[in-house]
């Protein structure tokens, strides 16, 4: 049976790493990102791509419809996003708060709402949201990320409960610092493992949660941070 995976914000960094790992594990991949690099990656992985924003419901629907039209099913849906606005709580404007909400929480909700009926019909599937350590350890300079990723974790637990009777699992992965971006030595010093994580390590965790090996794992928010969050 062909397994099909959908990954958003997949043109580079964590999203691209997840797409590559799932393709390596013989998944057909459907990818979404705002820039044309996603089409290059999709060709390399023998997948399909939609150029669009994760906040755009029409783009998400186009991606799901394209994957189902080509391969007939969805097995793993990975809700990945870019970074929300930074700033301390009282300094953020309404517009910045709304941007954070749309990017982190609303996009995942919309994607699940569109993809879930497909997985319900086949009575199987896994939804994985990419969150952040900030959901478990809020930081003043990452206020919107901290708030909306914490909310994302609560929503994942409720989604898992709703989807469980349909044979579908839902989990979140909370990365620490990864090597897709430079990490300062003073930050590395706070990580018990003594290094940042690799995108490939995070991707393997996501692939595990999307696989049958994780058949009893649902409603979880899994830190993948080298022990950084105590």
DAZIHU-V677603 format. One record per residue. N is the residue number from 1. PSI is psi in whole degrees, 0 to 359 (NA if undefined). OMEGA is omega as a letter, one per 40 degrees, with the letter a starting at -180 (999 if undefined). NEAR is the number of other ideal C-beta (glycine too) atoms within 10 Angstrom. Layout:
[[N & PSI & OMEGA & NEAR] [N & PSI & OMEGA & NEAR]]
This chain:
[[1 & 131 & i & 5] [2 & 127 & i & 11] [3 & 140 & a & 18] [4 & 131 & i & 23] [5 & 144 & i & 29] [6 & 131 & a & 33] [7 & 130 & i & 35] [8 & 164 & a & 29] [9 & 53 & a & 26] [10 & 13 & a & 31] [11 & 338 & a & 22] [12 & 177 & i & 15] [13 & 222 & a & 16] [14 & 314 & a & 24] [15 & 315 & i & 27] [16 & 321 & i & 24] [17 & 319 & i & 24] [18 & 316 & i & 32] [19 & 316 & a & 31] [20 & 318 & a & 19] [21 & 318 & i & 24] [22 & 321 & i & 27] [23 & 321 & i & 20] [24 & 331 & i & 13] [25 & 25 & i & 16] [26 & 30 & i & 8] [27 & 142 & i & 24] [28 & 137 & a & 20] [29 & 138 & i & 27] [30 & 124 & a & 28] [31 & 146 & i & 30] [32 & 137 & i & 29] [33 & 165 & a & 28] [34 & 335 & a & 16] [35 & 165 & a & 10] [36 & 347 & i & 10] [37 & 332 & a & 16] [38 & 330 & i & 27] [39 & 324 & i & 17] [40 & 314 & i & 12] [41 & 317 & a & 22] [42 & 320 & i & 22] [43 & 318 & i & 11] [44 & 328 & a & 12] [45 & 8 & a & 20] [46 & 42 & i & 9] [47 & 201 & i & 26] [48 & 157 & a & 21] [49 & 148 & i & 24] [50 & 128 & i & 25] [51 & 115 & a & 16] [52 & 175 & a & 19] [53 & 139 & i & 19] [54 & 340 & i & 27] [55 & 352 & a & 18] [56 & 109 & a & 16] [57 & 324 & i & 16] [58 & 321 & i & 10] [59 & 319 & i & 20] [60 & 317 & a & 25] [61 & 321 & i & 17] [62 & 319 & i & 17] [63 & 311 & i & 25] [64 & 314 & a & 22] [65 & 321 & a & 14] [66 & 318 & i & 16] [67 & 316 & a & 25] [68 & 322 & i & 17] [69 & 324 & a & 9] [70 & 319 & a & 13] [71 & 349 & i & 19] [72 & 2 & a & 11] [73 & 173 & i & 17] [74 & 127 & i & 27] [75 & 322 & a & 23] [76 & 125 & i & 25] [77 & 117 & a & 30] [78 & 115 & i & 29] [79 & 98 & i & 28] [80 & 151 & a & 27] [81 & 173 & i & 24] [82 & 196 & a & 16] [83 & 136 & i & 14] [84 & 171 & i & 25] [85 & 143 & i & 17] [86 & 157 & i & 16] [87 & 160 & i & 17] [88 & 158 & a & 11] [89 & 311 & a & 12] [90 & 348 & a & 6] [91 & 343 & a & 10] [92 & 139 & i & 18] [93 & 166 & i & 10] [94 & 320 & a & 7] [95 & 319 & i & 9] [96 & 321 & i & 16] [97 & 316 & a & 18] [98 & 323 & i & 13] [99 & 316 & i & 17] [100 & 316 & i & 24] [101 & 311 & a & 17] [102 & 318 & a & 18] [103 & 313 & a & 22] [104 & 311 & a & 29] [105 & 307 & a & 22] [106 & 323 & a & 16] [107 & 320 & i & 26] [108 & 319 & i & 28] [109 & 314 & a & 14] [110 & 316 & a & 19] [111 & 316 & i & 25] [112 & 320 & a & 22] [113 & 325 & a & 13] [114 & 319 & a & 19] [115 & 331 & a & 23] [116 & 317 & a & 21] [117 & 327 & i & 11] [118 & 313 & a & 20] [119 & 326 & i & 23] [120 & 320 & a & 15] [121 & 323 & a & 13] [122 & 354 & i & 14] [123 & 41 & i & 10] [124 & 161 & i & 16] [125 & 166 & i & 24] [126 & 135 & i & 25] [127 & 128 & a & 28] [128 & 121 & i & 27] [129 & 134 & i & 29] [130 & 115 & a & 24] [131 & 224 & a & 28] [132 & 155 & i & 26] [133 & 336 & a & 22] [134 & 341 & i & 22] [135 & 330 & a & 23] [136 & 338 & i & 19] [137 & 85 & a & 16] [138 & 144 & i & 15] [139 & 137 & a & 13] [140 & 319 & a & 11] [141 & 351 & i & 10] [142 & 50 & a & 20] [143 & 309 & a & 23] [144 & 322 & i & 23] [145 & 314 & a & 23] [146 & 312 & a & 22] [147 & 309 & a & 21] [148 & 334 & i & 27] [149 & 329 & i & 27] [150 & 317 & i & 19] [151 & 323 & i & 15] [152 & 320 & i & 25] [153 & 319 & i & 19] [154 & 318 & i & 13] [155 & 320 & i & 18] [156 & 318 & a & 24] [157 & 320 & i & 15] [158 & 320 & i & 11] [159 & 318 & i & 25] [160 & 319 & i & 19] [161 & 319 & a & 12] [162 & 322 & a & 12] [163 & 343 & a & 21] [164 & 317 & a & 13] [165 & 345 & i & 9] [166 & 7 & i & 15] [167 & 18 & a & 13] [168 & 139 & i & 24] [169 & 154 & i & 24] [170 & 127 & a & 28] [171 & 165 & i & 26] [172 & 146 & i & 28] [173 & 131 & a & 24] [174 & 92 & i & 22] [175 & 150 & i & 24] [176 & 220 & i & 24] [177 & 135 & a & 21] [178 & 164 & a & 21] [179 & 11 & i & 16] [180 & 345 & i & 18] [181 & 153 & i & 10] [182 & 141 & i & 8] [183 & 127 & a & 16] [184 & 147 & a & 8] [185 & 324 & a & 6] [186 & 334 & i & 7] [187 & 315 & i & 13] [188 & 324 & a & 15] [189 & 341 & i & 8] [190 & 356 & a & 13] [191 & 118 & a & 18] [192 & 325 & i & 9] [193 & 348 & i & 12] [194 & 14 & a & 9] [195 & 163 & i & 11] [196 & 165 & i & 22] [197 & 158 & i & 22] [198 & 145 & i & 13] [199 & 322 & a & 21] [200 & 325 & i & 14] [201 & 316 & i & 16] [202 & 318 & a & 23] [203 & 322 & i & 25] [204 & 326 & i & 17] [205 & 316 & i & 19] [206 & 316 & i & 28] [207 & 320 & i & 21] [208 & 312 & a & 17] [209 & 334 & i & 23] [210 & 353 & a & 26] [211 & 169 & i & 17] [212 & 344 & i & 9] [213 & 338 & i & 10] [214 & 34 & a & 18] [215 & 338 & i & 11] [216 & 8 & a & 6] [217 & 112 & i & 15] [218 & 151 & a & 20] [219 & 21 & a & 17] [220 & 149 & i & 16] [221 & 100 & a & 19] [222 & 117 & i & 18] [223 & 130 & i & 19] [224 & 78 & a & 17] [225 & 13 & i & 22] [226 & 21 & i & 21] [227 & 12 & a & 12] [228 & 317 & i & 20] [229 & 116 & a & 15] [230 & NA & 999 & 7]]
